[in-house]
């Protein structure tokens, strides 16, 4: 049985196909774990590239735990990269799936980036619990990876190995690697997938051309989906591209995974806010069955992955105002059009606060001012504007913000005691 855990990223490790220890990270959601996913990184990359971290973080927010690991000889994993090949990557994925099966639950979702995408297509049929497969910038044939060092192929075949430069780093590629990828038959595996497939690819991908996405999509049977990543590069190095891919994957996977087991429709007695350790300020928010992000804008050093704390205060005031007006309209039988409430927040000097009383203005302090503008589609009923403004002021959150609240703070150890 899976325990209820705080949202976090934990380090772990397990032996790979050669027995060497593979370094891994497990992104655990706040609350019950809905399902698990396995992420395979791109050729010569690592589990810690931006795309992997952002996708894992977004899925964790949706209640999906994600295991991302470094293939043998890459990143922080042990072993010799030169002795690995496409088949050994597939073996590492099978072992990683077994690690999830033994420690959490077998992966329901496989996600692969570039050659990692080809690997998850190849391995999906060997993991019976998989409910869906996602590829990002994946080649339609594993042999495509040879284009990265095509100028060195002759030397590799003649000498048995050669040192090549990949993304500015030296790697030793052996002849067995070349022979292994040439012997792979990915099209056959894709045709026999029998799982929902999501293909993500950029039309300007200069590393793996967009035609690969068409070939994968064409070989697969329904249900299958294709989403263009528009202006993204192959590695999704821009944070907005990684965030978009993450949100698409989370939304698509929702259709094929078990429903969220977080607290059902019960009233929320408390909200759990926990650092994700991604970025400087990002926190995951668990409110009943609802999973959200809180963050700060990039200009303040955040990832801009969710509303800021003061944004949430404005959201609370706006939502409460709209709901209060709707309740009033229904009780009085008033035909009120769709309600919109725009709220902005600012800190101003009390002497500039026209809404403050004389004593508050004279105190020469800073005041939190929430500006609230109410719009009614079709306009407010004639003669009702003043009454609607009066009702808006009865919103419970409005009253809380205007009243003097008490915040009782203690450490968790004290509460337990």
N, C-alpha and C positions, 0 to 999 in steps of 0.2 A: 504494500500500500504506500502510495506516495505521500510524503509529509507536506504540511503547509509551511512554506518557507518564505523568508523575505526576499524581495527582488535583489539579486546579486550576481556577480560573475565569479565563479570559483575555478581555481586551477586544479587540474587533475592530470593523470597520465595512465597509459596502458601499453602493454607490449604489442608491437606491430607484427607484420608477417614474418620478419626476420628475427623476432625476439627482442629487437631494440625498442627502448621506451619511446613512445610517442607523446609529445607535450600537447595538452588539450585545455580548452576552457569550456565550462558549462555555464550558459546563461540561464539562470533560474528565475521564473516569474514570481511576483508577489501572489500569495494565495495558492490554491490548488493548481497542480499542473494538468492542463487540459490534454496535452499531447507532447511528443518529443520530435525534434527535427535533427537531421544530420547535414552539416555543411561541408562541402569539398572545395578547397581553394584552387586558385588558378595555377598554371604551370610555373614552377620555381617561386611561387609566392609564399604566403604564410597565413595562418589563421587570424592574424591581427591586422590585415589590411582594412582600410576604411569600409569597403563594401561588406565584408564579413561581419565586422563589429556592428555596423548600422542595421543590417538585416537581422542579426541575432537579437539586438536590443529591441527592435520593433516587434519581432515575434514573441519575445518574452513579455512585452506589454500586453499581447493578446493571449497570454496564458500558455504559450508554447515554449518549452525548454529546448535550447539549442546546444548541440555539441559541435564545436569546431576544433579541428586538430591540425597539426603540422604533419604532412606526409613524411615518411622515412627520409632522414638526411636533410630536411629543410627546416627553417625556423629554429625552434628550440628542441626539435626531436633528434634523437640519436640515430646512428646508422650512417651508411655511405650512400649519398644520392646517386653516385655513379653506378651502383649495383641495382638501382631500382628501374622500373619501367611502368608502362600503362597497366599491365596485368597486376603488378605488385601494388599499385595504387588502388585497384579494385579490391584486392585482398585486404588492404588496410581498411577500406570502407566496410567490408563484411565484418571485420573484427571490431570496428568502432560501433557498428550496429549491435553486435553481440554485447559490447560493453554497456550500451544503453539498455538493452533487454535485461541484463542482469542487475543493473543498478537503479534504473528508473522504469522505463518501458520501451519496447522496441520502437524505432523511428516510424512515425506515420508520414513524415515528409522528408524528401531528399532534395537538397539544393546544391547545385554545382556551378561554379564560375569557371569559364573558359574550358581548359582540359578537364577540370573538376566536373564540368557539366557533362562532358562525354563519359566520364567515369560513373556518374550517378545513373546515366542512361544504361550503361553496361551492367550495373550491379542491381538495378531495381528488381529484376526478376528473381534475384537470389534472396531478397528480403520480403517474405510474404506479407508482413504487416504494413507495408508502405501503401498509403492511400493517395499520394500525389507526388509528382516529380517536377522540379523547376530547374531550368537551365538559364544561365546568364552569359551571353557572348560565347556560346559553346560551338566548337567545330562539329560538323556533321560526320567527320571521320577523324579518329585519333591520329592518323598519319599527317593531318594538317599541321601538327606541332613541329614537324621536320622543317617547315618553312622558316622557323626561327633560327636555324643554323644550316641552311641549305648549302652555303659555301663550304662547309666543313664536312659534308657527307662523304665525299670521296676519301678524305684522310681517315675518317672514322672507319670506313669499310676496309681500307688498305692496312691501317695500323691497329685496328681493333678498338681504338678509342681516340679521343681528341679533346683538348680543352677549348671550350667555346665561350663566347661572351653573350650573356642573356641579361637584358636590362642593366647593362653596365657591370655585371658581376660574372666572375669566371666559374664555369661548371664543367665537370668532366662527363662526357657523354660516351657510353660504350656502344659497340656494335650491336649487342643484344637488345639495347633500347630501340634502335632503329628497326631491327627485325621484328620486335614485339609489336610496335605500333602498326607496322605494315601488315602484320598478320591479324589484326583485330577486324571484326566485322560488326560495326556499330549499326548499320542500316537494318540488319536482321534483328538485332536486339530492340531497336526502336519500334519496328513493326509488331513485335511480340510483347510490347510494354504492358498493355491492358490496364493502364492506370491513367488518371487524368494528368495532362501535361501542360505546363505553362512555359512558353518560350519567350524570354526577354532578350532583345538584341538592339544595338544601336545601328542605324543606317549608315553612320560614318565611322564605324569600327574599322580601324586601319590594321588591326592585328588579325582578327577573324572576320572576314567579310560577311555582309548581311545575307549573301546567298546561302550561307550555311544554315541560317535560321529557316529559310524556305525549304531546304532539303530535310531538315529535322521535322518540320511541321508537315511536310508532304508525306514523309515515311510513317508518321504516327497516325494512329486511328483515334477517333473521337472517344471521349471529350478531350479537346485540345484548344489552347488559347495562345494567341500571339500578341505581345505588347511591345511597341517600339519605344526605345529609350531616347529617341530624338537626338539631342545634342551631346549625349554622353560619350566619353571615350571608353576604351576597352576595359580599363580597370576601375571605372566609376570613381575617378579621383576627386571629382567635385562633390562636396557634401550633399548638395541639393539633388544630384543624380542618384547617389546612394540612398538618400532618404526616400526618393520617389520609388525606386525599385523595391525598397523594403515595404513601403505602404501597399504597393500593388500585390506583392507576395502574400502579405498578411490578409488582405481582403480576399484574394483568390482562394487561399487555403481554407478560409472560414467555411466555405461551402462543403468541403470534403472531410473536415475533421469533426470529432465529437463536440457537442455543445459545451459551452463554458460551464464548469462545475462550481464556479464561485457562487457565493450566497445568492439564492434565487431572488424572489421579489420582496424579501424581508426588508424592513426599514433599516437604514444604515445607522448604526449606533456610534460608529467611529470610523475614521478614515486613516488608512495606513500610508505613510509617505516614506519612501526609502531611496537612498542614493543608488543609482545604477553603476556608478564609477566610470561611466562613459562621459567624457567632457568634464567641465568644472562644476556645473550646477545641475545637471540632469537628474531628476528624481522620477520614480514611478509612483503613481497614485492608485491605490486600491480603495474604491468606495463601493461596497457591496459587490455586485458582479461587474462593475465598471472599472476598466483599467485605462489610465490616462498618463500623460507626461506633464511634468512641471519643469520649466527651464527658464533661462534668460536669453535675450537676444544676443546675436553674435557680437554686437557692438559692446556688450558688457562681459564678453568672455564666455558666453554660453553657446549651445548648439542650435538654439532657436527651434527645438523639437517639440515645444509645447508652450502653453500660456505661462506667463510669469506669475508669481504669487499675487501681485496687485491686479493682474488680469483676471485671476480667479475671483478676487473680491468684486471686481466689476461685473463679471459673469453672474455671480450670485445675486447681485443687486438687480441686474437687468432681467434675469430669469424670474426672480421672485416678484418683481413688478408686473411683468407680463401675466404670470399665473394669477396674481391677486386681482388684476383687472378682469381676467377671463372669468374667474369665480363670481365676481360681483355682477358681471354682465349676464351670466347664466341665471343667477338667483333672481335678478330683477327683470329677466326676459327682454333684455336690451339686445338688439341686433347690432353687434359690434364687429367691424371688419377685422382682418388680421392685424395683430398687434406687433409692433417692433419697438424695441427699447435700445437706444444707443447710449452707452455709458463711457465716460472718460474720467481718468483720475489725475489729479495734480496736487502737489504740495505748495501751498501759498502762505504768505504772511497773513496773520489774523487781521491786521489792519486793512487788508485788501479784500476781506471776506464780507461781501454785502449781505449774505444770509446770516452771518453771526450776530449775536446780541452785542450790546455795548460793552459788557464786561469782557467778553471773549475778544473783541476787536482791540480793546485797550491792553490786553495781556502781552501783546507783541511776541506771540509764539507762532510756530508753524502749524498749519491746519491742513488735514487731508480733505480735499474737496472733490466730491463725485458729481460730475455734471451728467444729468439724465434727461434725454430727449425722447418723448413718447410719440410714436407715429401710429395712426389708425388708417388702415387701407380703406379708401373711400371717404375718409374724414370722420371726425367724431360726430355723433348725433347732435343736432342743433341744441344749444343751451347746456350741453353736458361736459364741456371742457373743464370747468372749475370743479365739478363733482369727480371727474376721473382723476384729476390731479390730487384731490383730497384722498381718494381711495388708494392712489399710488403710494402716498405717504404712510398708509397703514400696512404696507408690505412688511412682514416680520424682519427681513434682512435690513430694510431701511431703518426700522426701529432699533435693531441691534447696533448698526453703525452709528446712529445718533446718540444712543445711550452709552453710559459708562459700563463697559464689560469687564469681567474679571477673568484672567487667564491663570489657572492653577498649573504650575509646572513642577515636575518631579522627575527623578531618574528611575528607570525601569527597575533597578535593584530595590529602590525604596518601596515601590508599589508592591513588589513580590513579598517584601518583608511585612 
